[in-house]
Protein backbone atom coordinates (compact mmCIF):
# COMPACT_ATOMS: atom_id res chain seq x y z
CA UNK A 1 0.00 0.00 0.00
CA UNK A 2 1.29 3.44 -0.91
CA UNK A 3 1.94 6.01 1.83
CA UNK A 4 -0.11 9.09 2.58
CA UNK A 5 -0.19 11.51 -0.37
CA UNK A 6 1.04 14.99 0.51
CA UNK A 7 0.54 18.31 -1.30
CA UNK A 8 1.92 21.71 -0.38
CA UNK A 9 -0.38 24.60 -1.30
CA UNK A 10 1.44 27.91 -1.74
CA UNK A 11 -1.27 30.59 -1.60
CA UNK A 12 -2.53 33.64 0.21
CA UNK A 13 -5.06 33.63 3.01
CA UNK A 14 -8.00 35.88 2.14
CA UNK A 15 -10.03 36.50 5.29
CA UNK A 16 -13.18 37.14 3.21
CA UNK A 17 -13.89 35.57 -0.16
CA UNK A 18 -14.26 32.06 -1.52
CA UNK A 19 -10.70 31.66 -2.67
CA UNK A 20 -7.11 31.08 -1.55
CA UNK A 21 -5.96 28.71 1.18
CA UNK A 22 -9.32 29.03 2.91
CA UNK A 23 -10.80 27.03 0.01
CA UNK A 24 -7.84 24.92 -1.19
CA UNK A 25 -6.96 23.46 2.22
CA UNK A 26 -10.35 21.89 3.05
CA UNK A 27 -10.94 20.66 -0.51
CA UNK A 28 -7.55 18.96 -0.78
CA UNK A 29 -7.90 17.55 2.74
CA UNK A 30 -11.40 16.21 1.97
CA UNK A 31 -9.90 14.05 -0.78
CA UNK A 32 -7.77 12.28 1.81
CA UNK A 33 -4.57 14.06 0.79
CA UNK A 34 -2.47 15.71 3.48
CA UNK A 35 -2.30 19.42 2.65
CA UNK A 36 0.65 21.39 3.96
CA UNK A 37 0.65 25.14 3.41
CA UNK A 38 2.99 28.02 2.73
CA UNK A 39 1.05 31.29 3.08
CA UNK A 40 2.22 34.02 0.70
CA UNK A 41 0.15 36.86 2.17
CA UNK A 42 -2.75 37.56 4.49
CA UNK A 43 -5.43 39.84 3.03
CA UNK A 44 -8.53 41.19 4.77
CA UNK A 45 -10.48 40.33 1.57
CA UNK A 46 -9.54 38.97 -1.82
CA UNK A 47 -8.44 41.57 -4.37
CA UNK A 48 -11.30 41.14 -6.84
CA UNK A 49 -14.24 43.43 -6.24
CA UNK A 50 -13.05 44.88 -2.94
CA UNK A 51 -11.15 48.09 -2.30
CA UNK A 52 -9.21 49.21 0.74
CA UNK A 53 -8.15 45.68 1.68
CA UNK A 54 -5.24 45.10 4.04
CA UNK A 55 -2.25 43.14 2.82
CA UNK A 56 0.41 41.44 4.95
CA UNK A 57 3.25 40.16 2.79
CA UNK A 58 4.72 36.82 3.90
CA UNK A 59 7.68 36.73 1.50
CA UNK A 60 10.26 36.71 4.27
CA UNK A 61 8.68 33.59 5.80
CA UNK A 62 8.69 31.36 2.71
CA UNK A 63 12.38 30.41 2.58
CA UNK A 64 12.68 29.67 6.33
CA UNK A 65 9.64 27.37 6.11
CA UNK A 66 11.17 25.51 3.17
CA UNK A 67 14.58 25.40 4.88
CA UNK A 68 12.99 23.78 7.94
CA UNK A 69 11.16 21.21 5.85
CA UNK A 70 14.41 20.38 4.04
CA UNK A 71 16.11 19.59 7.38
CA UNK A 72 13.24 17.19 8.13
CA UNK A 73 13.45 15.47 4.75
CA UNK A 74 9.77 16.06 4.05
CA UNK A 75 8.73 15.26 0.49
CA UNK A 76 5.67 16.15 -1.54
CA UNK A 77 3.67 14.40 -4.23
CA UNK A 78 2.55 17.77 -5.58
CA UNK A 79 3.27 21.46 -5.21
CA UNK A 80 0.26 23.64 -5.96
CA UNK A 81 0.67 27.40 -6.27
CA UNK A 82 -2.01 30.05 -6.35
CA UNK A 83 -1.91 33.75 -5.50
CA UNK A 84 1.64 35.06 -5.29
CA UNK A 85 1.94 38.66 -4.18
CA UNK A 86 5.08 39.84 -5.96
CA UNK A 87 7.67 39.12 -8.62
CA UNK A 88 10.06 38.30 -5.77
CA UNK A 89 7.68 35.58 -4.58
CA UNK A 90 7.56 34.11 -8.08
CA UNK A 91 11.35 33.70 -8.04
CA UNK A 92 11.28 32.22 -4.54
CA UNK A 93 8.52 29.79 -5.53
CA UNK A 94 10.45 28.66 -8.62
CA UNK A 95 13.35 27.85 -6.29
CA UNK A 96 10.96 26.20 -3.81
CA UNK A 97 9.59 23.92 -6.53
CA UNK A 98 13.14 22.88 -7.43
CA UNK A 99 14.08 22.28 -3.79
CA UNK A 100 10.97 20.35 -2.75
CA UNK A 101 10.58 18.27 -5.91
CA UNK A 102 11.85 14.87 -6.84
CA UNK A 103 11.15 12.79 -9.94
CA UNK A 104 7.60 11.99 -8.74
CA UNK A 105 6.52 15.51 -7.68
CA UNK A 106 3.87 17.22 -9.78
CA UNK A 107 4.07 21.04 -10.01
CA UNK A 108 0.68 22.70 -10.54
CA UNK A 109 0.45 26.47 -11.09
CA UNK A 110 -2.71 28.54 -10.92
CA UNK A 111 -1.44 31.96 -12.04
CA UNK A 112 -4.03 33.82 -9.98
CA UNK A 113 -3.62 37.45 -11.07
CA UNK A 114 -6.51 38.50 -13.32
CA UNK A 115 -10.17 37.97 -14.21
CA UNK A 116 -12.65 39.25 -16.79
CA UNK A 117 -10.02 41.11 -18.84
CA UNK A 118 -8.43 42.97 -15.90
CA UNK A 119 -5.38 42.44 -13.72
CA UNK A 120 -5.99 42.36 -9.98
CA UNK A 121 -5.33 45.82 -8.57
CA UNK A 122 -1.89 45.03 -7.14
CA UNK A 123 -0.48 43.58 -10.41
CA UNK A 124 0.67 44.89 -13.78
CA UNK A 125 1.64 43.35 -17.12
CA UNK A 126 5.27 42.94 -15.98
CA UNK A 127 3.92 40.62 -13.28
CA UNK A 128 2.12 38.57 -15.96
CA UNK A 129 5.39 38.15 -17.87
CA UNK A 130 7.12 36.99 -14.69
CA UNK A 131 4.26 34.61 -13.90
CA UNK A 132 4.76 33.04 -17.33
CA UNK A 133 8.28 32.08 -16.21
CA UNK A 134 6.79 30.18 -13.25
CA UNK A 135 4.31 28.45 -15.53
CA UNK A 136 7.26 27.31 -17.66
CA UNK A 137 8.51 25.09 -14.80
CA UNK A 138 5.07 23.61 -14.05
CA UNK A 139 3.72 20.24 -15.11
CA UNK A 140 0.14 21.57 -15.11
CA UNK A 141 -0.98 25.19 -15.59
CA UNK A 142 -4.59 26.26 -14.92
CA UNK A 143 -5.03 29.88 -16.00
CA UNK A 144 -8.34 31.45 -16.85
CA UNK A 145 -8.68 33.09 -20.29
CA UNK A 146 -7.59 36.52 -19.02
CA UNK A 147 -4.47 35.14 -17.35
CA UNK A 148 -3.54 33.08 -20.41
CA UNK A 149 -3.89 36.10 -22.71
CA UNK A 150 -1.87 38.38 -20.43
CA UNK A 151 0.95 35.85 -19.93
CA UNK A 152 1.19 35.43 -23.69
CA UNK A 153 1.15 39.18 -24.30
CA UNK A 154 -2.15 38.96 -26.15
CA UNK A 155 -5.06 41.34 -25.94
CA UNK A 156 -7.97 39.97 -23.95
CA UNK A 157 -11.15 39.58 -26.00
CA UNK A 158 -14.57 39.00 -24.43
CA UNK A 159 -16.11 35.57 -25.21
CA UNK A 160 -17.81 33.48 -26.36
CA UNK A 161 -14.70 31.67 -27.56
CA UNK A 162 -14.25 29.20 -30.36
CA UNK A 163 -12.45 25.93 -29.56
CA UNK A 164 -9.65 26.95 -31.93
CA UNK A 165 -8.95 30.05 -29.83
CA UNK A 166 -8.81 28.09 -26.57
CA UNK A 167 -6.68 25.33 -28.11
CA UNK A 168 -4.31 27.96 -29.51
CA UNK A 169 -3.84 29.51 -26.07
CA UNK A 170 -3.20 26.11 -24.50
CA UNK A 171 -0.56 25.23 -27.09
CA UNK A 172 1.23 28.55 -26.66
CA UNK A 173 1.34 28.20 -22.89
Secondary structure, 3 states (H helix, E strand, C coil): CCCCCEEEEEEEEECCCCCCHHHHHHHHHHCCCEEEEEEEEEECCCCCCCCCCCEEECHHHHHHHHHHHHHHCCCCCEEEECCCCCHHHHHHHHHHHHHHCCCCCEEEECCCCEECCEECCCCCHHHHHHHHHHHCCCCEECCCHHHHHHHCCCCCCCCCCCHHHHHHHHHHC
